[in-house]
Amino acid sequence: MTGPTLPAGAGAILRPLREQDLPIMAALADNPKIWNNLLDVFPHPYGIGDAHAFYDRLDLSPGPLRTFAITVEQRFAGVIGFDPLADVHRMGANIGYWLGEPYWGRGIGTAALRTLTAYAFATFALERLQAEVFAWNPASARVLEKSGYTFEARARRSVLKAGQITDGLLYARLRGDPAPGG
C-alpha cells in the first residue's frame, strides 16, 4: 500500500499500513478494552486472520489513502482513518481510531487525530468530519475535543454494545473551523 507519511507529534507518525504490521496489530487489537469502544464490525477476539482481512479491504480502496497506521518509534501502535458518507451526506466522513493500550495517555491519539483531520480536509472535498463515541468512553471524547471537534448531540440509549445500552455522543469538525492550539 502506498501513500504519504505524516509526522503527527507526540512521537507519532501516520503512514500506510504494511503487511508486516499485521501480527502486532492482531496482538494489540485483541483487547476487550479496545473492542468495547468500537463498532461491532471490529471483531473480538481479534486474530491474525482479522488483521489480514482488514488489510486486504484497504488495498482495494480507490483514490488517496484514507486509513493509516499510527506508529511510535517506528512501531505499529494503532489505526486511524475515515470513511466518506454517501448520498446527501457525501460532503462528510466518519472518522475513527484505535490505539493499543500501551500507548494510551501519552497524547498520541490527539496528535494522530489532528494530523489526519488536517490531511483529510487538504486532500478531499469534505466539509465535515464526524465521530461518535460511547458515553462510557470519556477519554476518546476528550481526544476529539482537544483535536478541535465540537460536541453536537447526545443520542440517548442509541448504542447496544456488549449487552449494555448507552448513549452515543456525536462530535464534528467543519472545514474552516479554527485549528486547536498546542
C-alpha positions in Angstrom: 0.0 0.0 0.0 1.4 3.4 -0.9 0.6 6.9 0.5 2.1 9.7 2.4 3.9 9.6 5.7 2.6 12.3 8.1 4.5 13.4 11.1 1.9 13.8 13.9 3.8 15.0 17.0 3.9 13.2 20.4 6.4 10.9 18.8 3.8 9.5 16.4 3.9 9.2 12.6 0.9 8.2 10.4 1.9 6.0 7.4 0.4 3.4 5.2 -0.4 0.1 6.9 2.2 -2.6 6.0 1.7 -6.4 5.9 4.5 -6.8 8.4 2.3 -4.7 10.9 -0.4 -7.3 11.0 0.9 -9.6 13.7 1.4 -6.7 16.2 -1.9 -5.2 15.0 -3.7 -8.5 15.9 -1.9 -8.7 19.3 -2.8 -5.1 20.2 -6.4 -5.3 18.8 -7.2 -8.5 20.7 -8.1 -6.4 23.7 -11.7 -6.2 25.1 -11.0 -2.7 26.3 -10.5 -1.7 22.6 -13.3 -3.8 21.3 -15.7 -2.4 23.9 -15.4 1.1 22.4 -15.7 0.3 18.7 -18.4 -0.8 16.3 -19.3 -4.4 16.3 -17.8 -4.8 12.8 -14.5 -4.8 14.8 -14.3 -8.5 15.9 -13.4 -9.9 19.2 -11.4 -11.9 19.7 -9.2 -10.3 17.1 -6.8 -12.6 15.3 -4.2 -12.5 12.5 -6.9 -13.5 10.0 -9.0 -10.4 11.0 -5.9 -8.2 10.5 -5.3 -9.7 7.1 -9.0 -9.3 6.1 -8.8 -5.6 7.2 -5.6 -5.1 5.2 -7.0 -6.7 2.1 -10.1 -4.5 2.2 -7.8 -1.4 2.4 -5.8 -2.4 -0.5 -8.9 -2.3 -2.7 -9.9 1.3 -1.8 -9.6 3.6 -4.8 -8.0 7.1 -4.6 -5.8 8.7 -2.0 -5.2 6.9 1.3 -7.9 7.2 3.9 -6.6 4.8 6.6 -3.2 4.9 8.2 -1.1 3.0 10.7 -0.3 5.0 13.8 3.4 4.4 14.6 5.5 5.4 17.6 9.3 4.9 17.4 8.7 3.1 14.1 6.5 0.5 15.9 2.8 -0.1 15.0 0.6 1.4 17.7 -2.9 1.6 16.2 -5.1 2.6 13.2 -6.8 5.9 12.2 -9.0 6.6 9.2 -12.2 7.9 7.8 -15.0 6.7 5.6 -16.8 9.1 3.3 -20.5 9.3 3.8 -23.0 8.7 0.9 -25.9 10.4 -0.9 -26.9 13.8 0.6 -24.2 13.4 3.3 -21.4 12.9 0.7 -19.6 16.1 1.9 -18.8 14.4 5.2 -17.0 11.4 6.5 -17.0 9.3 9.7 -13.6 9.3 11.3 -12.4 6.6 13.7 -9.3 5.5 15.5 -8.0 3.0 18.0 -4.7 2.8 19.8 -3.1 -0.1 21.5 -3.4 0.1 25.3 0.4 0.5 25.9 0.1 3.8 24.0 -2.8 5.3 26.0 -2.5 8.6 27.9 0.5 9.9 26.0 -1.2 12.4 23.7 -0.7 10.1 20.7 -4.4 9.8 19.8 -4.8 13.5 19.9 -1.7 14.1 17.7 -2.8 11.5 15.2 -6.4 12.8 15.0 -5.2 16.4 14.5 -2.9 15.2 11.7 -5.5 13.1 10.0 -8.1 15.8 10.2 -5.7 18.3 8.5 -4.8 15.8 5.8 -8.5 14.9 5.2 -9.5 18.5 4.6 -6.4 19.2 2.5 -6.8 16.1 0.3 -10.5 15.5 0.0 -13.5 17.7 -0.9 -15.0 17.3 2.6 -16.9 19.9 4.6 -17.4 17.8 7.7 -15.7 15.1 9.7 -17.6 13.4 12.5 -17.2 10.8 15.1 -19.5 9.0 17.6 -18.1 7.9 20.9 -19.9 5.8 23.5 -20.8 7.7 26.7 -18.7 5.4 28.8 -15.6 6.5 26.9 -14.7 10.0 28.1 -11.1 9.6 27.1 -12.0 9.3 23.4 -14.4 12.3 23.8 -11.5 14.3 25.2 -9.3 13.3 22.3 -11.9 14.7 19.9 -12.3 17.9 22.0 -8.6 18.5 22.1 -8.5 18.0 18.3 -11.0 20.8 17.7 -14.1 18.7 17.4 -17.3 20.2 18.8 -19.9 18.2 20.7 -23.1 18.3 18.7 -25.6 15.7 20.1 -26.3 13.0 22.6 -28.2 10.2 21.1 -29.8 8.8 24.2 -29.8 5.0 24.6 -28.8 4.6 20.9 -25.9 2.1 21.4 -26.1 -1.6 22.3 -22.6 -2.9 23.0 -21.6 -6.0 24.9 -25.1 -6.4 26.2 -25.2 -2.8 27.6 -27.2 0.2 26.4 -25.5 3.6 26.5 -25.7 7.0 24.8 -23.8 7.9 21.6 -22.0 11.2 21.6 -21.6 12.9 18.3 -18.7 15.2 17.6 -17.8 17.1 14.4 -15.2 19.4 12.9 -16.0 21.5 9.9 -13.7 22.8 7.2 -12.6 26.2 8.2 -13.0 25.6 12.0 -10.0 27.1 13.8 -7.2 24.6 14.4 -6.8 23.7 18.1 -3.9 25.2 20.0 -1.0 23.1 21.4 
